[in-house]
Amino acid sequence: MPGLPEILSPAPTAVAVLVALYAARCVTLRLLAPQHAPGARATSPMQRWVTAAAFALLLAALGVIGAPRLLSLQALQHFVLVLVVPPLLVVGTPAWLWRLAIGRGRRLALARALTRPPVAFLAAVMTLAAIQLATLLLLEAGDPLGHLARLGLVLSGTLLWWPIASPLPEVPHATYPARIGYLGGLALLVVLPGAVLTFSSVSAPGSYAEAAGLVPGLDPVMDASLAGAIAQLGGGALLWSCAAVLFHRWWTEQHTGAPDPLYWQDLEPEIRAAQASAFRDDDR
């Protein structure tokens, strides 16, 4: 396709850094698990698959798309970095490693304060809005500060998702009604601006408009509409689907007494290890 090299900005350095980070994570888990999670597996199979999926998406968003020159590609990248990767990283990281990272004392108190739903929501949304505006209006494609902006998206997204997906009882997620309402409010913040872009004649600004002219059949207005559709349809569908899943889990736990799956995956290895130890004692 004419103009494709100017539209995509593959970043081999980002690929190398992500591969190194994934390898370092695997080594860290193997080295620290015997000390901090004795008698249990370092991670569950589900956590390994979820983390692998998160890193694969990061490779696509940062290594293939790189520094996007189309507004629609930027919307897709930000969708992945804020709404898809962070919850996968939160759930895919074992609870014992989160405990080690957060620590105790003042750090734990600060984590509890920051991850309360109203605080996390306002802090993350304001940070994300500032990064989005800076990326859109101030940073040119390929600007080195763009790498910091994309890192900020992932970190802010992690804070945003913590009240929904926390696996730590000591830094807990919110109740089911609060989480459903939280996701509903977040969905409105994502869908309404997306609808404005989708159904208006707003044009992609500045260098984005120039890049849109390089792609046959695409113009700045269509590029902006595609960006809005990604936010409206992709973001809205994801967030409302998560709310529906939470409602189903809430109903199930109320009627069956099933345990919270996010906390259970932390306790299950310890329970199984205790059961195995009890069985060995009985055999003796």
C-alpha positions as CSV (number, residue, x, y, z in Angstrom):
1,M,0.0,0.0,0.0
2,P,1.5,3.4,-0.9
3,G,2.5,5.4,2.1
4,L,2.5,2.4,4.5
5,P,6.2,2.9,5.6
6,E,5.2,6.5,6.6
7,I,2.1,5.3,8.5
8,L,3.5,2.4,10.6
9,S,6.6,3.0,12.7
10,P,8.0,-0.4,13.7
11,A,10.3,0.0,16.8
12,P,12.9,-2.8,17.0
13,T,14.2,-1.3,20.2
14,A,10.8,-1.6,21.9
15,V,10.6,-5.2,20.8
16,A,14.0,-6.0,22.3
17,V,13.1,-4.2,25.5
18,L,9.8,-6.1,25.9
19,V,11.4,-9.4,25.2
20,A,14.1,-8.6,27.8
21,L,11.4,-7.6,30.3
22,Y,9.5,-10.8,29.7
23,A,12.6,-12.9,30.2
24,A,13.6,-11.0,33.3
25,R,10.1,-11.5,34.7
26,C,10.3,-15.3,34.2
27,V,13.8,-15.4,35.8
28,T,12.6,-13.2,38.7
29,L,9.6,-15.5,39.4
30,R,11.8,-18.6,39.5
31,L,14.4,-17.0,41.8
32,L,12.0,-15.4,44.2
33,A,9.1,-17.9,44.4
34,P,10.8,-20.4,46.6
35,Q,11.4,-17.7,49.2
36,H,8.1,-15.7,49.0
37,A,5.7,-18.5,47.9
38,P,7.1,-21.7,49.5
39,G,5.2,-24.8,48.6
40,A,3.3,-23.2,45.8
41,R,3.9,-22.7,42.1
42,A,5.4,-19.4,41.1
43,T,2.4,-18.7,38.8
44,S,-0.6,-20.6,37.8
45,P,-1.1,-21.7,34.1
46,M,-3.8,-19.1,33.7
47,Q,-1.5,-16.4,34.9
48,R,1.2,-17.5,32.5
49,W,-1.2,-17.4,29.6
50,V,-2.7,-14.1,30.6
51,T,0.8,-12.5,31.0
52,A,2.0,-13.9,27.6
53,A,-1.1,-12.4,26.0
54,A,-0.4,-9.0,27.6
55,F,3.2,-9.0,26.3
56,A,2.1,-10.1,22.9
57,L,-0.3,-7.2,22.8
58,L,2.4,-4.8,24.0
59,L,4.7,-6.1,21.1
60,A,1.9,-5.3,18.6
61,A,1.1,-1.9,20.1
62,L,4.7,-0.7,20.7
63,G,6.8,-2.8,18.4
64,V,4.6,-2.8,15.3
65,I,2.5,0.3,15.5
66,G,5.3,2.2,17.3
67,A,4.8,6.0,17.0
68,P,1.5,6.1,15.1
69,R,1.0,8.8,12.5
70,L,-2.7,8.1,12.0
71,L,-5.2,9.2,14.6
72,S,-7.1,5.9,14.2
73,L,-3.9,3.9,14.8
74,Q,-3.2,6.0,17.9
75,A,-6.7,5.4,19.2
76,L,-6.1,1.6,18.6
77,Q,-2.8,1.8,20.4
78,H,-4.2,3.7,23.3
79,F,-7.1,1.3,23.5
80,V,-4.7,-1.6,23.9
81,L,-2.4,0.2,26.4
82,V,-5.1,1.5,28.7
83,L,-8.1,-0.9,28.5
84,V,-6.6,-4.3,27.5
85,V,-3.1,-4.7,28.7
86,P,-3.3,-3.3,32.3
87,P,-6.1,-5.7,33.6
88,L,-4.2,-8.6,32.0
89,L,-1.0,-7.6,33.9
90,V,-2.9,-7.1,37.2
91,V,-4.6,-10.5,37.0
92,G,-1.6,-12.3,35.5
93,T,0.9,-11.2,38.2
94,P,0.8,-13.5,41.2
95,A,-0.4,-12.0,44.4
96,W,2.9,-12.7,46.3
97,L,4.8,-10.7,43.7
98,W,2.4,-7.8,44.1
99,R,2.9,-8.0,47.8
100,L,6.6,-7.9,47.4
101,A,6.4,-4.9,45.0
102,I,3.9,-2.9,47.2
103,G,5.6,-3.7,50.5
104,R,4.4,-2.9,54.0
105,G,3.9,0.1,56.3
106,R,3.6,3.5,54.6
107,R,3.9,2.0,51.1
108,L,1.0,-0.3,51.8
109,A,-1.1,2.6,53.3
110,L,-0.3,4.7,50.2
111,A,-1.4,1.9,47.9
112,R,-4.6,1.5,49.8
113,A,-5.3,5.2,49.6
114,L,-4.5,5.5,45.9
115,T,-6.6,2.4,44.8
116,R,-9.8,3.4,46.5
117,P,-12.3,3.6,43.6
118,P,-13.0,7.4,43.6
119,V,-9.3,8.3,44.0
120,A,-8.1,5.8,41.4
121,F,-10.8,6.8,39.0
122,L,-10.1,10.6,39.2
123,A,-6.3,10.2,39.3
124,A,-6.2,7.8,36.4
125,V,-8.7,9.6,34.2
126,M,-7.0,13.0,34.8
127,T,-3.6,11.6,34.0
128,L,-4.8,9.8,30.9
129,A,-6.6,12.9,29.7
130,A,-3.4,14.9,30.1
131,I,-1.3,12.3,28.3
132,Q,-3.9,12.1,25.5
133,L,-3.9,15.9,25.0
134,A,-0.1,16.1,25.1
135,T,0.2,13.3,22.6
136,L,-2.4,14.8,20.3
137,L,-1.4,18.5,20.4
138,L,2.2,18.7,21.6
139,L,4.2,15.6,20.6
140,E,5.1,14.9,17.0
141,A,5.3,11.3,15.9
142,G,8.7,9.9,16.8
143,D,9.2,12.3,19.7
144,P,11.3,10.5,22.4
145,L,8.8,11.8,25.0
146,G,6.2,9.7,23.2
147,H,7.8,6.6,24.8
148,L,7.3,8.1,28.3
149,A,3.7,9.0,27.3
150,R,3.0,5.4,26.3
151,L,4.5,4.1,29.6
152,G,2.3,6.6,31.4
153,L,-0.7,5.1,29.7
154,V,0.1,1.6,30.9
155,L,0.8,2.8,34.5
156,S,-2.4,4.9,34.6
157,G,-4.4,2.1,33.2
158,T,-3.1,-0.2,35.9
159,L,-4.2,2.2,38.6
160,L,-7.6,2.6,36.7
161,W,-8.2,-1.2,36.7
162,W,-6.9,-2.0,40.2
163,P,-10.3,-1.4,41.9
164,I,-11.8,-3.8,39.4
165,A,-9.2,-6.6,39.2
166,S,-7.1,-6.5,42.4
167,P,-6.0,-10.0,43.6
168,L,-4.9,-8.7,47.0
169,P,-7.3,-8.7,49.9
170,E,-5.1,-6.2,51.7
171,V,-5.3,-3.7,48.8
172,P,-8.8,-4.9,47.8
173,H,-10.9,-4.4,44.7
174,A,-14.3,-2.8,45.3
175,T,-17.6,-4.5,45.9
176,Y,-19.6,-5.9,43.0
177,P,-22.1,-3.0,42.8
178,A,-19.3,-0.4,43.1
179,R,-17.3,-2.2,40.3
180,I,-20.3,-2.3,38.0
181,G,-21.0,1.4,38.6
182,Y,-17.3,2.2,38.2
183,L,-17.2,0.5,34.8
184,G,-20.4,2.2,33.7
185,G,-19.0,5.6,34.5
186,L,-15.8,4.7,32.7
187,A,-17.8,3.5,29.7
188,L,-19.6,6.8,29.4
189,L,-16.2,8.7,29.5
190,V,-15.0,6.5,26.6
191,V,-18.1,6.2,24.5
192,L,-19.3,9.9,24.5
193,P,-16.1,11.4,23.1
194,G,-15.9,8.5,20.6
195,A,-19.5,9.2,19.5
196,V,-18.6,12.9,18.9
197,L,-15.6,11.9,16.7
198,T,-17.6,9.2,14.9
199,F,-20.7,11.2,13.9
200,S,-19.2,14.7,13.4
201,S,-17.1,16.2,10.7
202,V,-14.2,16.8,13.0
203,S,-10.9,16.4,11.2
204,A,-7.7,14.8,12.4
205,P,-5.4,17.6,13.4
206,G,-2.0,18.6,12.2
207,S,0.4,15.9,11.2
208,Y,-2.3,13.3,11.5
209,A,-4.2,15.0,8.7
210,E,-1.1,14.9,6.5
211,A,-0.5,11.2,7.2
212,A,-4.2,10.4,6.4
213,G,-3.6,11.9,2.9
214,L,-0.9,9.3,2.3
215,V,-3.4,6.4,2.5
216,P,-5.6,5.8,-0.5
217,G,-9.3,6.2,0.3
218,L,-8.7,7.8,3.6
219,D,-9.0,11.5,4.5
220,P,-8.6,13.4,7.8
221,V,-12.3,13.3,8.6
222,M,-12.6,9.6,8.0
223,D,-9.4,9.0,10.1
224,A,-11.0,10.9,13.0
225,S,-14.3,8.9,12.6
226,L,-12.4,5.6,12.7
227,A,-10.6,6.8,15.9
228,G,-14.0,7.6,17.4
229,A,-15.4,4.2,16.4
230,I,-12.6,2.4,18.0
231,A,-13.2,4.2,21.3
232,Q,-17.0,4.0,21.0
233,L,-17.4,0.4,19.9
234,G,-14.2,-1.2,21.1
235,G,-14.0,0.5,24.5
236,G,-17.8,0.5,25.1
237,A,-18.1,-3.2,24.2
238,L,-15.2,-4.2,26.4
239,L,-16.3,-2.2,29.5
240,W,-19.9,-3.2,29.3
241,S,-18.9,-6.8,28.8
242,C,-16.7,-6.7,31.9
243,A,-19.7,-5.2,33.8
244,A,-21.9,-8.1,32.6
245,V,-19.3,-10.6,33.7
246,L,-19.1,-9.0,37.2
247,F,-22.9,-9.0,37.5
248,H,-22.9,-12.7,36.6
249,R,-20.2,-13.5,39.2
250,W,-22.1,-11.4,41.8
251,W,-25.3,-13.4,41.1
252,T,-23.4,-16.7,41.2
253,E,-21.7,-16.0,44.5
254,Q,-24.9,-14.8,46.1
255,H,-26.7,-18.0,45.1
256,T,-24.0,-20.6,45.4
257,G,-21.6,-19.2,48.0
258,A,-18.7,-19.6,45.5
259,P,-15.5,-17.8,46.5
260,D,-14.2,-14.6,44.9
261,P,-12.1,-15.9,42.0
262,L,-9.6,-13.1,42.2
263,Y,-8.8,-13.9,45.8
264,W,-9.2,-17.6,45.5
265,Q,-6.4,-17.9,42.9
266,D,-4.1,-16.4,45.6
267,L,-5.3,-18.7,48.4
268,E,-5.8,-21.9,46.4
269,P,-2.0,-22.9,46.2
270,E,-1.6,-22.5,49.9
271,I,-4.8,-24.6,50.6
272,R,-3.6,-27.3,48.3
273,A,-0.1,-27.3,49.8
274,A,-1.7,-27.6,53.3
275,Q,-4.0,-30.4,52.1
276,A,-1.0,-32.3,50.6
277,S,1.0,-31.9,53.9
278,A,-2.0,-33.2,55.8
279,F,-2.3,-36.2,53.5
280,R,1.4,-37.0,54.0
281,D,1.0,-36.8,57.8
282,D,-2.0,-39.2,57.6
283,D,0.0,-41.7,55.6
284,R,2.7,-41.7,58.3
